[in-house]
Amino acid sequence: MDPTFLTFLQKSPFNMLLFGTALASGGMLLWPLFGRLAGAAAPQVGPFEAVQLINRRDALIIDVRDAAAFAAGHVPNSRHIPLAELAGRVGELQKFKTRPVVTNCGAGAAASKACTTLKQAGFNEVFALRGGMTGWAEASLPVEK
């Protein structure tokens, strides 16, 4: 490492703060890329891509939120299976293995966990709804109560 760079950093605490901020923001920008490369993140679809999957390929929407959140509003024709019950109820979904499945939650985090559970159960095309119900509502798509 160049000694003049170290001298620059040591001259002022502000310089170290700027360098640390640059490292942290670069890491945050690269984090999603590393997650996708490692296969950790479930494939995601946006609200309009989900509508296309529903209309063109008869995709199944699974809402993994709790009962109160589901009752407050959900994607039309979605099935309600809370995330805590999904592993035990995956047998109910066996007839849908050939169709794409889109999992939905409040903001998107639980949907990724549901995707992992469904992949382990043998489902091939499983997607998480990017942004969850928040993203769906922000896209001004219909909500059923």
N, C-alpha and C positions, 0 to 999 in steps of 0.2 A: 504494500500500500504506500502511496506517495506520502512522504512526511509533511509536505506542505498542506495536504488535505487535513491531516490530523491537527496541524497547527491552526488551520482555519476553524476546525470544530472546537478547539480548546480556547480560542480567543473570546468567545462569548457564549453564555448559556442559550441565547436566542438561536445561534447557529446550530447547536445540538438539537434544540427543539424543532427547528425546521427540517433537519436531516431525519429525525425520528418520525416526524409527521409524514415526510415523503415515503419512508420505508413502510409505515403502517398503511397509508392509503394505497400504495402499490400492492401490498399483500392482500388488502380487501378486494381490490380489483381482480386479482388473480385467483382468489379463493374459489369462486364458482367454477372456473375452468378446471382446477384441480379436482374438484368434486365430480364433475362430469367425466373427466378422464379416468378417475378411479372407479367409476360406475356406482358411486354412492347415492347420487341423486336420482330420483325417479324422473323419467321423461315427463315434461310438462306440456300442456296445451293451454292456450289462452281461451277466453270465453267464446270468441268467434270460431276458433278452430274446433272447440267442443261442439258448437252448434252444427258445424259441417259434419263432424263424426256422427252426431245424432241423426241428422237428416239423410246423409248419404250411405251410412254403414250401420244404422240402427244401433248405435252405441248405448251401453247401459251406464247410467249415472248412479253412483253409490255415494250417499251422503253419510259421512262418518261422525257427524256432530251429535251432541246429546239430544234427547227428545224435545226439550224446551226450545233449543235453537232451531231444530227442524220444524217445529210447529210454528215458529215465528216467521218462517219463510224459507222456501227451498226451490231448487231447480225443478220445473215441471216434469212430472213422471219419473222422478228419481226415487230410488229405493233407500229406505232408512235402515242402516245397520251401524250402530255406534262402534267406534274403533275398538273399544274394550271387548265387544262381542264378535268382531269380524272373524277371528281365527276359528271360533267355535261354530259359526254359522256359514262358513265358506261352502259347505255342502249344498246350501240352498241355491248357490250360484253356478253349480256345475253345468247346467244347461246353457249358460251364457259364455262358455269358454271360447267359442269360435268368434264371438263379437268383441269389438273394442270396449274397454271398460274405462270410464273416467271417474276417479275418486274426487270427492269434494268435501271440504271442511270450512272452517271459518275464514282462515287467511292463507292456507296452503301447507302448513307444516304437518298436520296430522294426515293429510291426504298422501304425502310421500310415504309415511309409515304404512298406510293401508296398501299402497302399491307394492311395497316389499312383501307384505303378507300374501297378497294375491299372486305375485310372481312365484313365491314359494309353493303355492297351491297349484301351480301349473298354468296360470293364465299367461298368454303370450303378449297380447296388446293391452297394456295397462298404462294409464296416464294420470297425472295429478293435474287438477284444474289450477292454473296459475292464478294466485290471488284469492282462491276459494270463493265463498259467497260474496265477499267484499268486492272482488274483481268482477263477478257476475253482475252484481247490482250497479257497480260503477259503469259497466258497459250498457246500462239501461235495458237489460234483457229481462224477460218476464220472470216473475217470482210467484210461486204458488203457496197459498197458506192453508 
